[in-house]
C-alpha cells in the first residue's frame, strides 16, 4: 500500500469562492487541482508500495481532495 504524507506549513487566509476564476494568463484553483491530482497519480504509480512525503503550498492541500 502506498502512503502519502503532507506537511502543512500555513493555513489559508481566505476561502476561495470561485475555483474557476483566474487572472488573464493565470491559473484557476480548479486548474491547480487538476494538475496536482495528475502529479499525485503519477507519484503513486511511480512509487507504488513506497512511502511518499510531500512539502507544498497550502493551495495544493486545500484544492486536492482527501489530502488529510
C-alpha positions as CSV (number, residue, x, y, z in Angstrom):
1,X,0.0,0.0,0.0
2,X,1.3,3.5,-0.9
3,X,1.1,6.2,1.8
4,X,1.3,9.9,1.0
5,X,2.2,12.3,3.9
6,X,1.6,16.0,3.6
7,X,3.4,18.6,5.7
8,X,1.2,21.6,6.3
9,X,3.1,24.9,6.8
10,X,0.4,27.5,7.0
11,X,-3.4,28.0,7.0
12,X,-5.1,29.8,4.1
13,X,-6.1,33.4,4.8
14,X,-9.3,33.2,3.0
15,X,-11.8,30.7,1.4
16,X,-12.0,30.6,-2.4
17,X,-15.5,31.3,-3.6
18,X,-14.9,30.6,-7.3
19,X,-12.5,27.8,-8.2
20,X,-12.8,28.7,-11.9
21,X,-11.7,32.4,-11.6
22,X,-8.3,33.3,-12.8
23,X,-6.4,36.4,-14.0
24,X,-5.6,36.7,-17.7
25,X,-2.8,34.2,-18.4
26,X,-3.1,32.8,-14.9
27,X,-4.3,29.6,-13.4
28,X,-7.6,28.9,-11.6
29,X,-7.8,26.8,-8.5
30,X,-9.6,24.1,-10.5
31,X,-6.7,24.1,-12.9
32,X,-4.3,23.8,-10.0
33,X,-6.4,21.0,-8.5
34,X,-6.4,19.0,-11.8
35,X,-2.6,19.5,-12.3
36,X,-1.9,18.4,-8.7
37,X,-4.1,15.3,-8.9
38,X,-2.4,14.2,-12.1
39,X,1.0,14.7,-10.4
40,X,-0.1,12.7,-7.3
41,X,-1.4,9.9,-9.5
42,X,1.9,9.8,-11.3
43,X,3.8,9.7,-8.0
44,X,1.6,6.9,-6.7
45,X,2.2,4.9,-9.9
46,X,5.9,5.5,-9.9
47,X,6.5,4.8,-6.2
48,X,3.8,2.1,-5.7
49,X,4.2,0.4,-2.3
50,X,6.6,3.2,-1.0
51,X,6.0,6.0,1.4
52,X,5.9,9.4,-0.1
53,X,6.5,12.7,1.8
54,X,5.4,15.9,0.1
55,X,6.1,19.5,1.2
56,X,3.9,22.0,-0.6
57,X,1.8,25.2,-0.5
58,X,-1.5,25.3,1.3
59,X,-3.3,25.9,-2.0
60,X,-2.3,22.3,-3.0
61,X,-3.6,20.9,0.3
62,X,-6.9,22.7,0.1
63,X,-7.6,22.0,-3.6
64,X,-6.7,18.3,-3.5
65,X,-9.5,16.1,-2.2
66,X,-8.8,13.7,0.7
67,X,-5.5,15.3,1.5
68,X,-5.5,14.9,5.3
